Amino acid sequence: MPAKQSSTTPTTPAAAAAAKKPGARKLAAPKAPPLTAPITVDAGDWTGDGAPLGAHVSIAGGTWEAASRAREISATGAQVFTKQANRWVEREIDEAEATRFREAMAETHVRWICAHDSYLINLASPDAPLRARSVESFRAELRRCHALRLDALVSHPGNYMDDRGSGIARNADGIVQALEAEVGPTRLLMELTAGQGTVLGSTFEEMADLLGRIPAPLRARVGVCLDTAHVWAAGYDLVGDYDGVWQRFGDVLGFQQLGCLHLNDSKAKLGSHLDRHELIGEGTIGGDVFRRIMTDDRLAHVPRIIETPKGDTPAETDGRMLRTLRSYAAC
């Protein structure tokens, strides 16, 4: 059994690996270019995006600076953090910041925006103080998203630590508490996981169980985010049984639940339960799967966000990934 967690240590494997996640680089994010700067990054033709397509972009300098970074890569969709993802410190977003954010985004081609919540949150924890802190942090995440009028908040299911069934129940109860307390326009999207350790939500059936515990009046405010690297690591063979995986998703969860795709190749093997993102077409999943996703009618209107490694030149690397995906869609 894993060691008991404290409120100052990572609460999930996702938290422990957060330094490898988008927006959590050790190096400071490059300064955002002015909104009026010429676009020099070749990210492909954004006008052909049938569904919003973009990347996780940094909010360094202020939430509104995400707009410049999204514009720089000709994004039509974007994902952000609304605070530092690896700190418990919460903050509120006032109307001045929210207005500045929305006005900046209006100067871009972005038409769909989500946030990813803090990696420290663990609504499934059996540690009462940690779980209470997680619920409060989760509520604060929702408040910030509502204030910014974001389309969605992506959240990982928690780490059950003791008993899986009890963890699912605690996770669902935490979601219900937060949704009842924080009402607004942002839809909650629970992200399928790679299944490392005692993390919940790595199978379609377990995610369906979690969502099924949410009362019907709240269920319309909740959906699913599918990360290609996660489901691959969880054992869903997108390479060898692409149609079978999506058939199972439709049968168990339903395509109406799918609110976002995280398009990431993987450094990890099929079924390894390791969450290791790779550049599109350069990992163990390979380009053909992403080509199929970009031309799959079942997914035609689902926003898609990349969380691939950024290296030392985030805009250029993200631009190359978006250009690749747009080229797949044009085939």
N, C-alpha and C positions, 0 to 999 in steps of 0.2 A: 504493500500500500504506500502511495506517495507520502512524503512527510507533510505534516500539518502546515498549512499556508498561514502566513502572516499578512497583515494589510499593507506591508511595505515590500513584499516580494511578488514576482509575477504569479498570476493566478491560474494560468493555463499555459500549455505548450506554445500557443500562439503568442502569449505575452513574452515568454522566454525567447522566442525567435523574432521579436518585434523589430530588432535592429535591422533585420533583413527585409522588412516590409516596406511598401511604398510610403514615402514621406517620413521615414524614420532613419534616414542615412546619418552617419556620424558627421559627415561633412555638411557644412551649411549649404542650403539650397542657393543656387545662383540667383542674383537679384532679378526680379521680374522686369521685363522690358516695358516701356511705356505702351499704353493701349493704342497709341497712334503710330507706333514704330512699324516700319515695313516688315512684312513677314518673310523671313529668309529660309525657314525650315520647310523642306519639301515633304509634306505629310500626305500627299495625294489629293484627289479632288473630293472635297467635303460635300459638294452638291449632290453626289451620288449616294449619300448615306440614307438608306431606306429607314434604318433605325438609328438613334443617337449612338455615336461612336467616339470614344475618347480615352482619357487616362486619368489615373490618380495624380493630381497636381498639388504642389505645395501651397500653403497659405502663409509662408514666411513673409513678414512685413505687414500682415493683415489679411483677413479673409478675402477682401476685395482683390488682393493681388493674384488670387487663383485665376481670375478672369484673364489677365494678361498672359499667364502661362498656358491657359487653355487656348487662347487665341493664337499664340505662337505656334501651336501644333495643329491648327485648323480643326480643333475638336468640335463635335456637335453634342458631345456628352462629357461629363466630368465627375470625378469623385474627389472629395476633400476630407480632411480632418477638421473638426470645429474647435479643437484645442490640441495640446500636446498629448499624443496617444499613450505615452508611457508614464504619465503623472496623474495622481489623484486630484490635483488641484482643479477645481471647476471654475467656470466663469459664465456670466450671463451676457447675452448679446442685446444691446439696446437698439432702439429704432434707428439711430444715426448710423450705426455700423451696418444694420440690415439694409438700410436704404442705399448706402454706398456700395454694398456687395451687389445688390440687385441692379443698380444702375451700371456698374462695371460689367456685369454679365450680359446686360442688354447690348453692349457694344461688341459682343462676340457672336459666333454662330451656335453657341451652346443652347440647346433646347431641353435638356434633361440633366439634373444634378442630384447626386446623392452624397451622403457622408458615410464614413466608416467609423464605428464607435471605438472607444478606448479598448486596448488589449487587456487592460487590468480587470475589466468587468467580468464577474463570474456569478451569474444569477443561479447557477446550480450548486454552488458551494454548500457543504454541510456546516461550515464555520459560520455561526450566526452573525458575529460582528462584520465579517468580510462580506457576507451576502447582503446585509443591510446597507453597507457602504456601496456595494455594487448596484443595488436597486436605486439608491439616491443618485449615483453617477449616471446610470442609465436614464433616469428621469431628466437629468440635466442635459444629456445628449439630445433627447427628444425636444426639450425646450429650445435648445439652440437651433435645431433643424427646423422647427416650426417658425421660429423668429426669422430665419433666413428664407423660409418658404421653399425648402428643398423638397424634391420629389420623393426621396427615399432615404432611409437610414439602414445601412447594412450592418448586421450584428452576428457574431459567432455564437452558437449555442455554448453553454458553459461546460465546465469540467466537473463531473459528478463526484469524484474522489472516493466515495464510499460504496454506494449501491446505485446501479444505473437507473432503476425504476424511480427511486426516491429523487435522484438528480433531475430526471425529466419533469417530475412533478414540481420540484422547487423552481426549475427554469421557467416552466409555464406560468406558475404563480407569480414570479417576478415580472414577467412580460405583462400579465394582466394588471398587476398593481400599477405599473408605469403607464400603460395605455389608458387606464381609467383616470389617472391623475393628470396626464398631459395630453390634451386634445388639440389637434391641429391638422394641417394638410399633409404632413409627411407620412408616407407608408413605411412600415417596418418590414424589412426583408431579412429573413433568417438564412444565413449562409451555410450551405452544405460543407462539411469539413473533411479533412483527410483521415480522421479517425485515430490520430496519435494519442497514446496514453489512455486517459479516461475522458477524453473529449466526446461530447454528444454530437449527434447530427451527421454522421458519416454515411448513413444509408437513407434511401428514399423512405423506407418504412419508418425509421425512427423519427425522421423529420415530420412525416405525416402524423405520427403519434403525438409529437410535441405540439404541432399546430392544431390538432384535433382537440386538445385540452383547453384551447382558448374559447371562451364563450362565443356563441354565434353572433351577438351584437357587435363584438370587437373583431371578428375574423376577417371582415372586409378590409381592415386596416393592416393586415399582415399578409406577406407573401414569401417567396423564396428567391435567393440569389444562388445561382449555380456557378461554381468556379471550376473550370476545366482541369486545372492542376490538382485540385482537391479530390474531385470524383475519380480521376485517374488513379491517384494514390490510394483512394479508398477501395479500389478494385473494379471500377466500372470501365470496361475495355472499349473506349471510344475508337481505338484503332481497328480492332478485330471485329467489333460488333456495334458499330455506330448506331445503326437503326434500332437494334435491340435495346441499347441503353436508353434511347429517347422514347421508345415504346414503353419501357418499364417506368420511366419518369411520368409519362402521360397517364399510365394506368394507376400509379400509386399516388402521385401528387396532383397531376393535372396541369396542362400548359397555362391555364388561367392563373395559376399560382406563381408562374415564373415572371418575376419583375425585373430581373437584371442578370446578365451574364458577365462573369469575370473571365476574360480570355487570357489565359496564361499557359505557356508550355511548361514542361516539368523537367527538373534535373533528376527526379526520382523514378524508380521503376513502378510499373503497374502493381497495385496492391501493397506497396511498401509502407503506406501510412505516413510518409514523410512529406511535409509541406515545403517544397523547394521549387520556387518559380524560375522559369528560364525564358529567354527570348523566343518569340513566335517562330516556329520552324527549326529551332536549334536544340530542341530537347527530345525527350523520349516519346512525346506524343506526335510531334512532326507536323509539317505544314498541311498535309492532306486533310486532317481533321478540321483544321480551322478554315480551309477552303470550303468544306462541306457546311460548316456552321454558317459561314457568311452567305451561302446560297440556299439555305434550308428554309423553305416556306413556313414551316412551323415556328420558326424563330424570327421571322421577318420584321416584327415590330418590337422585339425585345432589346432594350438598351444594352450596349456592351462596352465594358471598361477594361483596359489593360492595366495590370499591376506587375509588369515585367521589369527586370533589373534595369536601372537607369544609367549606371556607370558615372563617369565624371561629366558627361554632357547630356543631362536629362532631356532637354528639348529635342536634340538631334536623334537620340536613341528612341524616344517615344514617337517622334515623327517617322522614323524608319519603320517602326512596328505598325503604325497606323497606315502608312503607305502600302505596306505588305498586305494588310487585311483588306484595304480598299481595292487592291489589285485582284485579290481572290474574289471579291464580290462582283468585279467587272467581268469575270470569266464566263 
